[in-house]
Amino acid sequence: MTDQDPVYNEYTGKPLAEGGPVFEAARLGLEPPRFCGHCARRMIVQIVPDGWVARCSRHGEIDSKSRER
């Protein structure tokens, strides 16, 4: 990714530069992302017993464990 590449909101699919609301469930870490933060494509999301896994066809997989603080 270069400096000019846009970054997208993973919950709405809109560019972060546009702002917009952050849902409370997302803020609390209860909602999995639905859109890829790199390309805004809709991701395949699977809920698993200990969290979630989200896959972008272009940018790969992320999971809830990678987002733990």
mmCIF file of the N, C-alpha and C atoms, coordinates in Angstrom:
data_MODEL
# 
_entry.id   MODEL 
# 
loop_
_atom_site.group_PDB 
_atom_site.id 
_atom_site.type_symbol 
_atom_site.label_atom_id 
_atom_site.label_alt_id 
_atom_site.label_comp_id 
_atom_site.label_asym_id 
_atom_site.label_entity_id 
_atom_site.label_seq_id 
_atom_site.pdbx_PDB_ins_code 
_atom_site.Cartn_x 
_atom_site.Cartn_y 
_atom_site.Cartn_z 
_atom_site.occupancy 
_atom_site.B_iso_or_equiv 
_atom_site.pdbx_formal_charge 
_atom_site.auth_seq_id 
_atom_site.auth_comp_id 
_atom_site.auth_asym_id 
_atom_site.auth_atom_id 
_atom_site.pdbx_PDB_model_num 
ATOM 1   N N  . MET A 1 1  ? 0.843   -1.172  0.000  1.00 0.00 ? 1  MET A N  1 
ATOM 2   C CA . MET A 1 1  ? 0.000   0.000   0.000  1.00 0.00 ? 1  MET A CA 1 
ATOM 3   C C  . MET A 1 1  ? 0.892   1.241   0.000  1.00 0.00 ? 1  MET A C  1 
ATOM 4   N N  . THR A 1 2  ? 0.538   2.223   -0.808 1.00 0.00 ? 2  THR A N  1 
ATOM 5   C CA . THR A 1 2  ? 1.300   3.463   -0.870 1.00 0.00 ? 2  THR A CA 1 
ATOM 6   C C  . THR A 1 2  ? 0.621   4.528   -0.018 1.00 0.00 ? 2  THR A C  1 
ATOM 7   N N  . ASP A 1 3  ? 1.277   5.690   0.109  1.00 0.00 ? 3  ASP A N  1 
ATOM 8   C CA . ASP A 1 3  ? 0.715   6.762   0.916  1.00 0.00 ? 3  ASP A CA 1 
ATOM 9   C C  . ASP A 1 3  ? -0.577  7.318   0.326  1.00 0.00 ? 3  ASP A C  1 
ATOM 10  N N  . GLN A 1 4  ? -0.778  7.197   -1.000 1.00 0.00 ? 4  GLN A N  1 
ATOM 11  C CA . GLN A 1 4  ? -1.974  7.728   -1.629 1.00 0.00 ? 4  GLN A CA 1 
ATOM 12  C C  . GLN A 1 4  ? -3.159  6.760   -1.591 1.00 0.00 ? 4  GLN A C  1 
ATOM 13  N N  . ASP A 1 5  ? -2.934  5.516   -1.230 1.00 0.00 ? 5  ASP A N  1 
ATOM 14  C CA . ASP A 1 5  ? -4.029  4.559   -1.185 1.00 0.00 ? 5  ASP A CA 1 
ATOM 15  C C  . ASP A 1 5  ? -5.016  4.938   -0.085 1.00 0.00 ? 5  ASP A C  1 
ATOM 16  N N  . PRO A 1 6  ? -6.315  4.947   -0.405 1.00 0.00 ? 6  PRO A N  1 
ATOM 17  C CA . PRO A 1 6  ? -7.300  5.274   0.622  1.00 0.00 ? 6  PRO A CA 1 
ATOM 18  C C  . PRO A 1 6  ? -7.404  4.150   1.648  1.00 0.00 ? 6  PRO A C  1 
ATOM 19  N N  . VAL A 1 7  ? -7.828  4.504   2.835  1.00 0.00 ? 7  VAL A N  1 
ATOM 20  C CA . VAL A 1 7  ? -8.090  3.537   3.889  1.00 0.00 ? 7  VAL A CA 1 
ATOM 21  C C  . VAL A 1 7  ? -9.585  3.599   4.151  1.00 0.00 ? 7  VAL A C  1 
ATOM 22  N N  . TYR A 1 8  ? -10.206 2.427   4.306  1.00 0.00 ? 8  TYR A N  1 
ATOM 23  C CA . TYR A 1 8  ? -11.659 2.357   4.414  1.00 0.00 ? 8  TYR A CA 1 
ATOM 24  C C  . TYR A 1 8  ? -12.106 1.927   5.805  1.00 0.00 ? 8  TYR A C  1 
ATOM 25  N N  . ASN A 1 9  ? -13.280 2.392   6.176  1.00 0.00 ? 9  ASN A N  1 
ATOM 26  C CA . ASN A 1 9  ? -13.909 1.971   7.419  1.00 0.00 ? 9  ASN A CA 1 
ATOM 27  C C  . ASN A 1 9  ? -14.330 0.515   7.254  1.00 0.00 ? 9  ASN A C  1 
ATOM 28  N N  . GLU A 1 10 ? -13.913 -0.336  8.159  1.00 0.00 ? 10 GLU A N  1 
ATOM 29  C CA . GLU A 1 10 ? -14.191 -1.768  8.051  1.00 0.00 ? 10 GLU A CA 1 
ATOM 30  C C  . GLU A 1 10 ? -15.640 -2.126  8.376  1.00 0.00 ? 10 GLU A C  1 
ATOM 31  N N  . TYR A 1 11 ? -16.399 -1.192  8.877  1.00 0.00 ? 11 TYR A N  1 
ATOM 32  C CA . TYR A 1 11 ? -17.788 -1.467  9.249  1.00 0.00 ? 11 TYR A CA 1 
ATOM 33  C C  . TYR A 1 11 ? -18.789 -0.860  8.280  1.00 0.00 ? 11 TYR A C  1 
ATOM 34  N N  . THR A 1 12 ? -18.375 0.166   7.510  1.00 0.00 ? 12 THR A N  1 
ATOM 35  C CA . THR A 1 12 ? -19.292 0.802   6.563  1.00 0.00 ? 12 THR A CA 1 
ATOM 36  C C  . THR A 1 12 ? -18.812 0.702   5.120  1.00 0.00 ? 12 THR A C  1 
ATOM 37  N N  . GLY A 1 13 ? -17.517 0.488   4.896  1.00 0.00 ? 13 GLY A N  1 
ATOM 38  C CA . GLY A 1 13 ? -16.962 0.413   3.555  1.00 0.00 ? 13 GLY A CA 1 
ATOM 39  C C  . GLY A 1 13 ? -16.676 1.768   2.937  1.00 0.00 ? 13 GLY A C  1 
ATOM 40  N N  . LYS A 1 14 ? -16.869 2.845   3.683  1.00 0.00 ? 14 LYS A N  1 
ATOM 41  C CA . LYS A 1 14 ? -16.622 4.191   3.170  1.00 0.00 ? 14 LYS A CA 1 
ATOM 42  C C  . LYS A 1 14 ? -15.205 4.640   3.540  1.00 0.00 ? 14 LYS A C  1 
ATOM 43  N N  . PRO A 1 15 ? -14.616 5.550   2.749  1.00 0.00 ? 15 PRO A N  1 
ATOM 44  C CA . PRO A 1 15 ? -13.280 6.054   3.095  1.00 0.00 ? 15 PRO A CA 1 
ATOM 45  C C  . PRO A 1 15 ? -13.263 6.691   4.481  1.00 0.00 ? 15 PRO A C  1 
ATOM 46  N N  . LEU A 1 16 ? -12.195 6.442   5.242  1.00 0.00 ? 16 LEU A N  1 
ATOM 47  C CA . LEU A 1 16 ? -12.090 7.007   6.585  1.00 0.00 ? 16 LEU A CA 1 
ATOM 48  C C  . LEU A 1 16 ? -12.070 8.529   6.559  1.00 0.00 ? 16 LEU A C  1 
ATOM 49  N N  . ALA A 1 17 ? -11.593 9.111   5.461  1.00 0.00 ? 17 ALA A N  1 
ATOM 50  C CA . ALA A 1 17 ? -11.539 10.563  5.348  1.00 0.00 ? 17 ALA A CA 1 
ATOM 51  C C  . ALA A 1 17 ? -12.931 11.189  5.415  1.00 0.00 ? 17 ALA A C  1 
ATOM 52  N N  . GLU A 1 18 ? -13.965 10.420  5.056  1.00 0.00 ? 18 GLU A N  1 
ATOM 53  C CA . GLU A 1 18 ? -15.341 10.929  5.107  1.00 0.00 ? 18 GLU A CA 1 
ATOM 54  C C  . GLU A 1 18 ? -15.891 10.942  6.520  1.00 0.00 ? 18 GLU A C  1 
ATOM 55  N N  . GLY A 1 19 ? -15.201 10.301  7.430  1.00 0.00 ? 19 GLY A N  1 
ATOM 56  C CA . GLY A 1 19 ? -15.690 10.246  8.812  1.00 0.00 ? 19 GLY A CA 1 
ATOM 57  C C  . GLY A 1 19 ? -16.875 9.306   8.919  1.00 0.00 ? 19 GLY A C  1 
ATOM 58  N N  . GLY A 1 20 ? -17.792 9.637   9.767  1.00 0.00 ? 20 GLY A N  1 
ATOM 59  C CA . GLY A 1 20 ? -18.977 8.817   9.943  1.00 0.00 ? 20 GLY A CA 1 
ATOM 60  C C  . GLY A 1 20 ? -18.976 8.153   11.303 1.00 0.00 ? 20 GLY A C  1 
ATOM 61  N N  . PRO A 1 21 ? -20.109 7.566   11.653 1.00 0.00 ? 21 PRO A N  1 
ATOM 62  C CA . PRO A 1 21 ? -20.240 6.979   12.990 1.00 0.00 ? 21 PRO A CA 1 
ATOM 63  C C  . PRO A 1 21 ? -19.451 5.689   13.136 1.00 0.00 ? 21 PRO A C  1 
ATOM 64  N N  . VAL A 1 22 ? -19.034 5.430   14.353 1.00 0.00 ? 22 VAL A N  1 
ATOM 65  C CA . VAL A 1 22 ? -18.458 4.140   14.707 1.00 0.00 ? 22 VAL A CA 1 
ATOM 66  C C  . VAL A 1 22 ? -19.483 3.489   15.626 1.00 0.00 ? 22 VAL A C  1 
ATOM 67  N N  . PHE A 1 23 ? -19.981 2.348   15.222 1.00 0.00 ? 23 PHE A N  1 
ATOM 68  C CA . PHE A 1 23 ? -21.031 1.688   15.974 1.00 0.00 ? 23 PHE A CA 1 
ATOM 69  C C  . PHE A 1 23 ? -20.515 1.234   17.336 1.00 0.00 ? 23 PHE A C  1 
ATOM 70  N N  . GLU A 1 24 ? -21.364 1.324   18.337 1.00 0.00 ? 24 GLU A N  1 
ATOM 71  C CA . GLU A 1 24 ? -20.965 0.983   19.704 1.00 0.00 ? 24 GLU A CA 1 
ATOM 72  C C  . GLU A 1 24 ? -20.498 -0.461  19.808 1.00 0.00 ? 24 GLU A C  1 
ATOM 73  N N  . ALA A 1 25 ? -21.182 -1.384  19.139 1.00 0.00 ? 25 ALA A N  1 
ATOM 74  C CA . ALA A 1 25 ? -20.762 -2.793  19.174 1.00 0.00 ? 25 ALA A CA 1 
ATOM 75  C C  . ALA A 1 25 ? -19.371 -2.964  18.574 1.00 0.00 ? 25 ALA A C  1 
ATOM 76  N N  . ALA A 1 26 ? -19.072 -2.219  17.516 1.00 0.00 ? 26 ALA A N  1 
ATOM 77  C CA . ALA A 1 26 ? -17.741 -2.270  16.904 1.00 0.00 ? 26 ALA A CA 1 
ATOM 78  C C  . ALA A 1 26 ? -16.708 -1.688  17.849 1.00 0.00 ? 26 ALA A C  1 
ATOM 79  N N  . ARG A 1 27 ? -17.040 -0.587  18.484 1.00 0.00 ? 27 ARG A N  1 
ATOM 80  C CA . ARG A 1 27 ? -16.122 0.055   19.425 1.00 0.00 ? 27 ARG A CA 1 
ATOM 81  C C  . ARG A 1 27 ? -15.782 -0.883  20.583 1.00 0.00 ? 27 ARG A C  1 
ATOM 82  N N  . LEU A 1 28 ? -16.749 -1.687  21.014 1.00 0.00 ? 28 LEU A N  1 
ATOM 83  C CA . LEU A 1 28 ? -16.537 -2.622  22.112 1.00 0.00 ? 28 LEU A CA 1 
ATOM 84  C C  . LEU A 1 28 ? -15.873 -3.917  21.657 1.00 0.00 ? 28 LEU A C  1 
ATOM 85  N N  . GLY A 1 29 ? -15.688 -4.086  20.351 1.00 0.00 ? 29 GLY A N  1 
ATOM 86  C CA . GLY A 1 29 ? -15.073 -5.299  19.839 1.00 0.00 ? 29 GLY A CA 1 
ATOM 87  C C  . GLY A 1 29 ? -16.029 -6.464  19.695 1.00 0.00 ? 29 GLY A C  1 
ATOM 88  N N  . LEU A 1 30 ? -17.321 -6.189  19.722 1.00 0.00 ? 30 LEU A N  1 
ATOM 89  C CA . LEU A 1 30 ? -18.329 -7.247  19.638 1.00 0.00 ? 30 LEU A CA 1 
ATOM 90  C C  . LEU A 1 30 ? -18.772 -7.530  18.212 1.00 0.00 ? 30 LEU A C  1 
ATOM 91  N N  . GLU A 1 31 ? -18.517 -6.604  17.310 1.00 0.00 ? 31 GLU A N  1 
ATOM 92  C CA . GLU A 1 31 ? -18.954 -6.736  15.916 1.00 0.00 ? 31 GLU A CA 1 
ATOM 93  C C  . GLU A 1 31 ? -17.742 -6.971  15.013 1.00 0.00 ? 31 GLU A C  1 
ATOM 94  N N  . PRO A 1 32 ? -17.774 -8.013  14.192 1.00 0.00 ? 32 PRO A N  1 
ATOM 95  C CA . PRO A 1 32 ? -16.659 -8.227  13.267 1.00 0.00 ? 32 PRO A CA 1 
ATOM 96  C C  . PRO A 1 32 ? -16.707 -7.220  12.121 1.00 0.00 ? 32 PRO A C  1 
ATOM 97  N N  . PRO A 1 33 ? -15.566 -6.905  11.531 1.00 0.00 ? 33 PRO A N  1 
ATOM 98  C CA . PRO A 1 33 ? -15.564 -6.010  10.374 1.00 0.00 ? 33 PRO A CA 1 
ATOM 99  C C  . PRO A 1 33 ? -16.265 -6.677  9.196  1.00 0.00 ? 33 PRO A C  1 
ATOM 100 N N  . ARG A 1 34 ? -16.926 -5.912  8.378  1.00 0.00 ? 34 ARG A N  1 
ATOM 101 C CA . ARG A 1 34 ? -17.658 -6.444  7.217  1.00 0.00 ? 34 ARG A CA 1 
ATOM 102 C C  . ARG A 1 34 ? -17.002 -6.082  5.898  1.00 0.00 ? 34 ARG A C  1 
ATOM 103 N N  . PHE A 1 35 ? -16.137 -5.058  5.894  1.00 0.00 ? 35 PHE A N  1 
ATOM 104 C CA . PHE A 1 35 ? -15.482 -4.594  4.668  1.00 0.00 ? 35 PHE A CA 1 
ATOM 105 C C  . PHE A 1 35 ? -13.974 -4.570  4.876  1.00 0.00 ? 35 PHE A C  1 
ATOM 106 N N  . CYS A 1 36 ? -13.222 -4.822  3.819  1.00 0.00 ? 36 CYS A N  1 
ATOM 107 C CA . CYS A 1 36 ? -11.765 -4.785  3.878  1.00 0.00 ? 36 CYS A CA 1 
ATOM 108 C C  . CYS A 1 36 ? -11.307 -3.335  4.059  1.00 0.00 ? 36 CYS A C  1 
ATOM 109 N N  . GLY A 1 37 ? -10.389 -3.101  4.971  1.00 0.00 ? 37 GLY A N  1 
ATOM 110 C CA . GLY A 1 37 ? -9.861  -1.767  5.215  1.00 0.00 ? 37 GLY A CA 1 
ATOM 111 C C  . GLY A 1 37 ? -8.932  -1.281  4.123  1.00 0.00 ? 37 GLY A C  1 
ATOM 112 N N  . HIS A 1 38 ? -8.479  -2.186  3.244  1.00 0.00 ? 38 HIS A N  1 
ATOM 113 C CA . HIS A 1 38 ? -7.573  -1.820  2.160  1.00 0.00 ? 38 HIS A CA 1 
ATOM 114 C C  . HIS A 1 38 ? -8.299  -1.509  0.857  1.00 0.00 ? 38 HIS A C  1 
ATOM 115 N N  . CYS A 1 39 ? -9.364  -2.273  0.560  1.00 0.00 ? 39 CYS A N  1 
ATOM 116 C CA . CYS A 1 39 ? -10.018 -2.123  -0.746 1.00 0.00 ? 39 CYS A CA 1 
ATOM 117 C C  . CYS A 1 39 ? -11.539 -1.932  -0.656 1.00 0.00 ? 39 CYS A C  1 
ATOM 118 N N  . ALA A 1 40 ? -12.103 -1.988  0.523  1.00 0.00 ? 40 ALA A N  1 
ATOM 119 C CA . ALA A 1 40 ? -13.540 -1.813  0.776  1.00 0.00 ? 40 ALA A CA 1 
ATOM 120 C C  . ALA A 1 40 ? -14.403 -2.919  0.181  1.00 0.00 ? 40 ALA A C  1 
ATOM 121 N N  . ARG A 1 41 ? -13.797 -4.040  -0.197 1.00 0.00 ? 41 ARG A N  1 
ATOM 122 C CA . ARG A 1 41 ? -14.606 -5.178  -0.662 1.00 0.00 ? 41 ARG A CA 1 
ATOM 123 C C  . ARG A 1 41 ? -15.312 -5.814  0.526  1.00 0.00 ? 41 ARG A C  1 
ATOM 124 N N  . ARG A 1 42 ? -16.493 -6.325  0.272  1.00 0.00 ? 42 ARG A N  1 
ATOM 125 C CA . ARG A 1 42 ? -17.241 -7.043  1.304  1.00 0.00 ? 42 ARG A CA 1 
ATOM 126 C C  . ARG A 1 42 ? -16.466 -8.318  1.643  1.00 0.00 ? 42 ARG A C  1 
ATOM 127 N N  . MET A 1 43 ? -16.280 -8.589  2.924  1.00 0.00 ? 43 MET A N  1 
ATOM 128 C CA . MET A 1 43 ? -15.532 -9.775  3.341  1.00 0.00 ? 43 MET A CA 1 
ATOM 129 C C  . MET A 1 43 ? -16.485 -10.896 3.733  1.00 0.00 ? 43 MET A C  1 
ATOM 130 N N  . ILE A 1 44 ? -15.966 -12.106 3.666  1.00 0.00 ? 44 ILE A N  1 
ATOM 131 C CA . ILE A 1 44 ? -16.680 -13.279 4.159  1.00 0.00 ? 44 ILE A CA 1 
ATOM 132 C C  . ILE A 1 44 ? -16.354 -13.380 5.640  1.00 0.00 ? 44 ILE A C  1 
ATOM 133 N N  . VAL A 1 45 ? -17.379 -13.343 6.483  1.00 0.00 ? 45 VAL A N  1 
ATOM 134 C CA . VAL A 1 45 ? -17.187 -13.359 7.931  1.00 0.00 ? 45 VAL A CA 1 
ATOM 135 C C  . VAL A 1 45 ? -17.780 -14.641 8.492  1.00 0.00 ? 45 VAL A C  1 
ATOM 136 N N  . GLN A 1 46 ? -16.991 -15.308 9.312  1.00 0.00 ? 46 GLN A N  1 
ATOM 137 C CA . GLN A 1 46 ? -17.463 -16.524 9.970  1.00 0.00 ? 46 GLN A CA 1 
ATOM 138 C C  . GLN A 1 46 ? -17.319 -16.328 11.474 1.00 0.00 ? 46 GLN A C  1 
ATOM 139 N N  . ILE A 1 47 ? -18.407 -16.566 12.184 1.00 0.00 ? 47 ILE A N  1 
ATOM 140 C CA . ILE A 1 47 ? -18.384 -16.500 13.638 1.00 0.00 ? 47 ILE A CA 1 
ATOM 141 C C  . ILE A 1 47 ? -17.972 -17.878 14.148 1.00 0.00 ? 47 ILE A C  1 
ATOM 142 N N  . VAL A 1 48 ? -16.965 -17.908 14.993 1.00 0.00 ? 48 VAL A N  1 
ATOM 143 C CA . VAL A 1 48 ? -16.469 -19.162 15.574 1.00 0.00 ? 48 VAL A CA 1 
ATOM 144 C C  . VAL A 1 48 ? -16.666 -19.088 17.087 1.00 0.00 ? 48 VAL A C  1 
ATOM 145 N N  . PRO A 1 49 ? -16.574 -20.210 17.784 1.00 0.00 ? 49 PRO A N  1 
ATOM 146 C CA . PRO A 1 49 ? -16.848 -20.194 19.235 1.00 0.00 ? 49 PRO A CA 1 
ATOM 147 C C  . PRO A 1 49 ? -16.031 -19.180 20.037 1.00 0.00 ? 49 PRO A C  1 
ATOM 148 N N  . ASP A 1 50 ? -14.814 -18.917 19.620 1.00 0.00 ? 50 ASP A N  1 
ATOM 149 C CA . ASP A 1 50 ? -13.985 -17.998 20.405 1.00 0.00 ? 50 ASP A CA 1 
ATOM 150 C C  . ASP A 1 50 ? -13.756 -16.653 19.712 1.00 0.00 ? 50 ASP A C  1 
ATOM 151 N N  . GLY A 1 51 ? -14.621 -16.267 18.762 1.00 0.00 ? 51 GLY A N  1 
ATOM 152 C CA . GLY A 1 51 ? -14.478 -14.979 18.096 1.00 0.00 ? 51 GLY A CA 1 
ATOM 153 C C  . GLY A 1 51 ? -15.021 -14.986 16.680 1.00 0.00 ? 51 GLY A C  1 
ATOM 154 N N  . TRP A 1 52 ? -14.237 -14.460 15.725 1.00 0.00 ? 52 TRP A N  1 
ATOM 155 C CA . TRP A 1 52 ? -14.647 -14.394 14.326 1.00 0.00 ? 52 TRP A CA 1 
ATOM 156 C C  . TRP A 1 52 ? -13.420 -14.440 13.422 1.00 0.00 ? 52 TRP A C  1 
ATOM 157 N N  . VAL A 1 53 ? -13.663 -14.788 12.150 1.00 0.00 ? 53 VAL A N  1 
ATOM 158 C CA . VAL A 1 53 ? -12.644 -14.788 11.108 1.00 0.00 ? 53 VAL A CA 1 
ATOM 159 C C  . VAL A 1 53 ? -13.256 -14.065 9.909  1.00 0.00 ? 53 VAL A C  1 
ATOM 160 N N  . ALA A 1 54 ? -12.520 -13.101 9.333  1.00 0.00 ? 54 ALA A N  1 
ATOM 161 C CA . ALA A 1 54 ? -12.995 -12.356 8.171  1.00 0.00 ? 54 ALA A CA 1 
ATOM 162 C C  . ALA A 1 54 ? -11.972 -12.495 7.049  1.00 0.00 ? 54 ALA A C  1 
ATOM 163 N N  . ARG A 1 55 ? -12.444 -12.798 5.827  1.00 0.00 ? 55 ARG A N  1 
ATOM 164 C CA . ARG A 1 55 ? -11.553 -13.005 4.689  1.00 0.00 ? 55 ARG A CA 1 
ATOM 165 C C  . ARG A 1 55 ? -11.886 -12.058 3.547  1.00 0.00 ? 55 ARG A C  1 
ATOM 166 N N  . CYS A 1 56 ? -10.849 -11.367 3.061  1.00 0.00 ? 56 CYS A N  1 
ATOM 167 C CA . CYS A 1 56 ? -10.953 -10.563 1.848  1.00 0.00 ? 56 CYS A CA 1 
ATOM 168 C C  . CYS A 1 56 ? -10.361 -11.392 0.717  1.00 0.00 ? 56 CYS A C  1 
ATOM 169 N N  . SER A 1 57 ? -11.006 -11.411 -0.434 1.00 0.00 ? 57 SER A N  1 
ATOM 170 C CA . SER A 1 57 ? -10.515 -12.205 -1.559 1.00 0.00 ? 57 SER A CA 1 
ATOM 171 C C  . SER A 1 57 ? -9.178  -11.703 -2.078 1.00 0.00 ? 57 SER A C  1 
ATOM 172 N N  . ARG A 1 58 ? -8.847  -10.446 -1.805 1.00 0.00 ? 58 ARG A N  1 
ATOM 173 C CA . ARG A 1 58 ? -7.596  -9.875  -2.288 1.00 0.00 ? 58 ARG A CA 1 
ATOM 174 C C  . ARG A 1 58 ? -6.523  -9.729  -1.204 1.00 0.00 ? 58 ARG A C  1 
ATOM 175 N N  . HIS A 1 59 ? -6.938  -9.473  0.028  1.00 0.00 ? 59 HIS A N  1 
ATOM 176 C CA . HIS A 1 59 ? -5.963  -9.126  1.063  1.00 0.00 ? 59 HIS A CA 1 
ATOM 177 C C  . HIS A 1 59 ? -5.837  -10.145 2.189  1.00 0.00 ? 59 HIS A C  1 
ATOM 178 N N  . GLY A 1 60 ? -6.522  -11.259 2.089  1.00 0.00 ? 60 GLY A N  1 
ATOM 179 C CA . GLY A 1 60 ? -6.334  -12.325 3.058  1.00 0.00 ? 60 GLY A CA 1 
ATOM 180 C C  . GLY A 1 60 ? -7.265  -12.275 4.244  1.00 0.00 ? 60 GLY A C  1 
ATOM 181 N N  . GLU A 1 61 ? -6.795  -12.852 5.336  1.00 0.00 ? 61 GLU A N  1 
ATOM 182 C CA . GLU A 1 61 ? -7.637  -13.134 6.487  1.00 0.00 ? 61 GLU A CA 1 
ATOM 183 C C  . GLU A 1 61 ? -7.184  -12.354 7.713  1.00 0.00 ? 61 GLU A C  1 
ATOM 184 N N  . ILE A 1 62 ? -8.167  -11.914 8.500  1.00 0.00 ? 62 ILE A N  1 
ATOM 185 C CA . ILE A 1 62 ? -7.909  -11.370 9.822  1.00 0.00 ? 62 ILE A CA 1 
ATOM 186 C C  . ILE A 1 62 ? -8.844  -12.087 10.781 1.00 0.00 ? 62 ILE A C  1 
ATOM 187 N N  . ASP A 1 63 ? -8.503  -12.093 12.052 1.00 0.00 ? 63 ASP A N  1 
ATOM 188 C CA . ASP A 1 63 ? -9.391  -12.729 13.029 1.00 0.00 ? 63 ASP A CA 1 
ATOM 189 C C  . ASP A 1 63 ? -9.438  -11.906 14.308 1.00 0.00 ? 63 ASP A C  1 
ATOM 190 N N  . SER A 1 64 ? -10.363 -12.269 15.178 1.00 0.00 ? 64 SER A N  1 
ATOM 191 C CA . SER A 1 64 ? -10.560 -11.521 16.409 1.00 0.00 ? 64 SER A CA 1 
ATOM 192 C C  . SER A 1 64 ? -9.343  -11.613 17.314 1.00 0.00 ? 64 SER A C  1 
ATOM 193 N N  . LYS A 1 65 ? -8.611  -12.699 17.259 1.00 0.00 ? 65 LYS A N  1 
ATOM 194 C CA . LYS A 1 65 ? -7.417  -12.844 18.103 1.00 0.00 ? 65 LYS A CA 1 
ATOM 195 C C  . LYS A 1 65 ? -6.339  -11.842 17.716 1.00 0.00 ? 65 LYS A C  1 
ATOM 196 N N  . SER A 1 66 ? -6.253  -11.500 16.421 1.00 0.00 ? 66 SER A N  1 
ATOM 197 C CA . SER A 1 66 ? -5.265  -10.521 15.984 1.00 0.00 ? 66 SER A CA 1 
ATOM 198 C C  . SER A 1 66 ? -5.644  -9.115  16.423 1.00 0.00 ? 66 SER A C  1 
ATOM 199 N N  . ARG A 1 67 ? -6.887  -8.906  16.826 1.00 0.00 ? 67 ARG A N  1 
ATOM 200 C CA . ARG A 1 67 ? -7.353  -7.593  17.256 1.00 0.00 ? 67 ARG A CA 1 
ATOM 201 C C  . ARG A 1 67 ? -7.352  -7.426  18.780 1.00 0.00 ? 67 ARG A C  1 
ATOM 202 N N  . GLU A 1 68 ? -7.019  -8.482  19.517 1.00 0.00 ? 68 GLU A N  1 
ATOM 203 C CA . GLU A 1 68 ? -7.024  -8.381  20.989 1.00 0.00 ? 68 GLU A CA 1 
ATOM 204 C C  . GLU A 1 68 ? -5.950  -7.429  21.448 1.00 0.00 ? 68 GLU A C  1 
ATOM 205 N N  . ARG A 1 69 ? -6.257  -6.739  22.507 1.00 0.00 ? 69 ARG A N  1 
ATOM 206 C CA . ARG A 1 69 ? -5.283  -5.770  23.055 1.00 0.00 ? 69 ARG A CA 1 
ATOM 207 C C  . ARG A 1 69 ? -4.426  -6.397  24.086 1.00 0.00 ? 69 ARG A C  1 
# 
